[in-house]
Amino acid sequence: MTGWQWVKVVGNLVNLSTVAGVLVGVIGGARFSWGERGLVYANSYKLGFPVAGAFTVGNVVLSKHERSYFDEAPVLVKHEERHSWQYFWLLGLPMLPLYGVGAVISWLLTADPASRNPFERLANLKDGGYVERPIQPFGRTLMQTISVLRSRPKGP
């Protein structure tokens, strides 16, 4: 690890975002291991939210996949590390509601929670596996959302 990565590790411990990430992983039944770049991998995460291949809280990168998922995706690891820096610069957990606001704004503009989310853009959309979608009229976004909701299977 570099000196700056050590600063991020300590900062995200002090601002409690990494502690929150560990708690989310424990609640989700994840298995923990040390990753590179000062990250902790929490694999085999069992909760269905959020819907993503991986997501970061502090320096903890959570995923429903096995450890090999990160070993085989160095670009994704860099993307998730950028999110860990966002927690550092935003002093921890304020990142969560701010990210949520960014996701809502992105959805309103594109019908996609990542495409215009400034946090995903700063972490490099492509590295995170996202596609940049164009801004579209809100009516189209609304119709796409209704279509997706109607196509979901109904619960018991």
Buried (B, 14 or more C-beta within 10 A) or exposed (E): EEEEBEEBBBBBBEBBBBBBBBEBBEEBEBEBEEBBBBBBBBBBBEEEEEEBEBBBBBBBBBBBBEBEBBEEBEEBBBBBBBBBBBBBEBBBBEBEEBBEEBBEBBBBBBBBBBBBBBBBBBBEBEBBBBEEBEEBEEEEBEEBEEEEEEEEEEEE
